[in-house]
Amino acid sequence: MPVTRRAIVVGATSGLGRETALLLAAKGYRVGCAGRRADRLEELASHYPGQIETERLDITCDDAEAHLLALIEKTGGMDLYFHASGIGKQNPTLTSDIEMATVGTNGMGFTRMIGAAYRYMAVHGGGHIAVISSIAGTKGLGPAPSYSATKAFQNTYIQALEQQARSRGLSITFTDLRPGFVDTDLLDGGAGYPLLLKKERVAREMVWALEHKKHIRVIDWRWRVITAAWRCVPNFVWRRLKLSAGPQHDKENT
């Protein structure tokens, strides 16, 4: 009899987190879903009664780790930790509240949850940690300073943990998922964003990357070409580029 795989999805109440949670459940995973909105968690669980467990959790709160551990217990363990929680907003005027909220969620909240998952796996035989970061971490983007900076932080943090886990002999796999702009309600339909991706397609490619244990996956091929080109742009040229602020919509998945 095959062993049931167990996944925890944090940021499961909307967008890519929700799509991925449903895909994992469809593949036979027992899925623990966490997010801030209890009503959406209940709706999500209704798709797979008895297979999806839920826990209300806010990654910016000090008790988030305790709630994660409670969800792991409900789910019967954790083989995969999938982090989809984050916020982002263009901030060309550098409004302080926007910058601090983004750093609080994408920096401190991210570190809190990834650290909790890592410590759990370190003493429970290993596992797989996957995060949705962004192509925005490739270079500093003037229209969204804290967003691009925190995504670069996430890229580097995962890389550092992968190195540390290997040096400690821990059986922990890491996957850094970097999608471009995705057509979700979080982008208000995505009007005005270039090379917009459908969330269903992105979720399928993310699950494929998980199954193949990819270390880094930029989604999709067009964004792989673009980000490769970005890396080749010298800093003295990049700092002179005038990037458009574009539509003023929040990006949030909690």
C-alpha positions in Angstrom: 0.0 0.0 0.0 1.6 3.4 -1.0 2.5 5.8 1.7 0.4 9.0 1.6 2.5 12.1 1.0 1.8 15.1 3.3 2.1 18.7 2.2 1.7 21.9 4.1 0.7 25.0 2.0 1.0 28.4 3.7 -0.8 31.1 1.8 -3.4 28.7 0.5 -6.4 30.9 0.5 -6.0 32.5 -2.9 -3.9 32.7 -6.1 -1.1 30.2 -6.7 -1.2 28.9 -3.2 -4.8 27.8 -3.6 -4.2 26.3 -7.1 -1.2 24.4 -5.9 -3.0 23.0 -2.8 -5.8 21.7 -5.0 -3.4 20.1 -7.5 -1.5 18.4 -4.7 -4.7 17.0 -3.2 -5.7 15.8 -6.7 -2.4 13.9 -6.8 -3.2 12.1 -3.6 -1.4 14.3 -1.1 -2.9 14.9 2.3 -2.7 18.7 2.4 -2.6 21.0 5.4 -3.7 24.5 4.3 -2.9 27.7 6.2 -3.9 31.3 5.6 -5.5 34.3 7.3 -9.0 33.9 6.0 -11.0 31.2 7.8 -13.9 31.3 5.3 -11.6 30.6 2.4 -9.9 27.8 4.2 -13.3 26.2 4.8 -14.2 26.5 1.1 -10.9 25.0 0.1 -11.3 22.0 2.4 -14.8 21.3 1.0 -13.2 20.2 -2.3 -11.5 17.3 -0.7 -13.3 16.4 2.6 -11.1 14.4 4.9 -8.0 15.0 2.8 -7.4 18.7 3.4 -6.8 20.0 7.0 -6.8 23.8 7.8 -5.3 26.2 10.2 -5.7 30.0 10.4 -2.3 31.5 10.5 -0.7 34.9 10.0 3.0 34.7 9.2 3.7 38.2 10.6 2.5 37.1 14.1 4.8 35.6 16.7 2.5 32.6 17.2 2.7 31.6 13.5 5.2 28.8 14.2 2.9 27.3 16.9 0.0 27.3 14.4 2.2 25.7 11.8 3.2 22.9 14.2 -0.5 22.4 15.0 -1.3 22.1 11.3 1.5 19.6 10.8 0.1 17.5 13.6 -3.4 17.6 12.1 -2.0 16.5 8.7 -0.1 13.7 10.2 3.4 15.0 9.4 5.1 17.1 6.7 7.0 15.8 3.7 6.6 19.0 1.7 6.5 22.6 2.9 5.2 25.0 0.2 5.4 28.7 1.0 3.1 30.9 -1.1 2.5 33.7 1.3 3.7 37.2 0.4 2.7 40.7 -0.4 3.9 43.3 -2.9 3.0 46.7 -4.1 4.6 49.2 -6.5 5.9 52.1 -4.5 7.5 54.8 -6.7 7.1 57.4 -4.0 8.7 55.2 -1.3 5.8 55.4 1.1 7.1 54.1 4.4 4.1 52.0 5.4 4.3 50.0 2.1 8.0 49.4 2.5 7.8 48.2 6.1 4.8 46.0 5.5 6.5 44.3 2.6 9.7 43.7 4.6 7.6 42.4 7.5 5.8 39.8 5.4 8.3 38.9 2.7 11.3 39.2 5.0 10.6 38.5 8.6 7.4 36.4 8.1 9.1 34.4 5.4 12.2 33.8 7.6 9.9 32.8 10.5 8.1 30.1 8.5 10.9 28.8 6.4 13.0 28.5 9.6 10.2 26.6 11.4 9.8 24.2 8.5 13.6 23.7 8.3 13.9 23.0 12.0 11.0 20.5 11.9 12.5 18.6 9.0 16.0 18.6 10.6 14.7 16.5 13.4 12.1 14.4 11.5 14.1 12.8 8.8 14.1 15.6 6.1 11.7 16.7 3.5 11.2 19.3 0.7 10.9 23.0 1.2 9.6 25.0 -1.8 8.9 28.7 -2.0 7.3 31.1 -4.5 9.7 34.0 -4.8 9.6 36.0 -8.1 11.6 37.1 -11.1 11.6 40.5 -9.3 14.5 39.3 -7.2 16.8 39.2 -10.3 17.6 42.9 -10.2 16.6 45.9 -8.1 13.3 47.3 -9.6 12.8 51.0 -9.0 9.0 50.9 -9.1 8.9 48.2 -6.3 12.0 48.6 -4.1 11.1 46.5 -1.1 9.3 43.9 -3.2 12.3 43.2 -5.4 14.7 43.4 -2.5 12.8 40.9 -0.4 12.5 38.5 -3.3 16.3 38.7 -3.7 16.6 38.0 0.0 14.3 34.9 -0.4 16.5 33.7 -3.3 19.7 34.0 -1.3 18.2 32.6 1.9 17.0 29.4 0.2 20.4 29.1 -1.4 22.1 29.5 1.9 19.9 26.9 3.6 20.5 24.4 0.8 24.2 24.8 1.4 23.8 24.5 5.2 21.6 21.4 5.0 24.1 19.7 2.8 27.0 20.5 5.1 25.0 19.2 8.1 24.0 16.0 6.2 20.3 16.8 6.3 18.0 15.2 3.8 16.2 18.4 2.9 15.5 19.4 -0.7 14.8 23.0 -1.8 13.0 24.5 -4.7 12.9 28.2 -5.5 10.0 29.0 -7.8 10.2 32.3 -9.7 7.1 33.1 -11.8 6.6 36.3 -13.8 3.3 38.2 -13.6 0.4 35.9 -13.0 -3.3 36.6 -13.9 -5.0 36.4 -10.5 -7.4 38.7 -8.7 -4.4 39.9 -6.7 -3.4 41.8 -9.9 -7.0 42.9 -10.5 -7.1 40.8 -13.7 -3.6 41.7 -14.7 -4.5 44.5 -17.1 -1.4 46.3 -18.2 1.1 43.7 -17.1 3.5 42.2 -19.7 3.7 38.5 -20.6 0.8 37.6 -18.2 0.6 34.0 -17.2 -2.5 31.9 -16.4 -2.4 30.8 -12.8 -3.5 27.2 -13.7 -0.6 26.8 -16.0 1.8 28.3 -13.5 0.6 26.0 -10.8 1.0 22.9 -13.0 4.6 23.9 -13.8 5.3 24.5 -10.2 4.0 21.1 -9.2 6.1 19.6 -12.1 9.2 21.4 -10.7 8.4 19.9 -7.2 8.1 16.4 -8.6 11.4 16.7 -10.4 13.1 18.4 -7.4 14.3 21.4 -9.4 16.5 23.8 -7.4 15.4 26.9 -9.3 12.5 27.2 -11.7 11.8 30.5 -13.5 8.2 30.4 -15.0 7.8 30.5 -18.0 10.4 30.1 -20.8 9.9 33.8 -21.9 10.8 35.0 -18.4 13.8 32.7 -18.3 15.1 34.5 -21.4 14.3 37.9 -20.0 15.8 37.4 -16.6 19.0 35.9 -18.2 19.3 39.1 -20.2 18.7 41.2 -17.1 21.7 39.5 -15.4 23.9 40.6 -18.3 23.0 44.3 -18.0 25.9 46.1 -16.3 25.0 48.1 -13.2 26.0 51.4 -14.7 23.4 50.8 -17.4 20.7 49.3 -15.2 20.7 52.3 -12.8 19.9 54.6 -15.7 16.9 52.6 -16.9 13.5 54.2 -16.5 11.2 51.4 -15.6 7.4 52.1 -15.8 5.5 51.9 -12.5 2.6 50.4 -14.5 -0.8 49.6 -12.8 -1.1 50.3 -9.1 -2.5 47.0 -7.7 -1.5 45.1 -4.6 0.1 41.7 -4.9 -0.8 39.6 -1.9 -1.3 35.9 -1.2 -2.0 35.0 2.4 
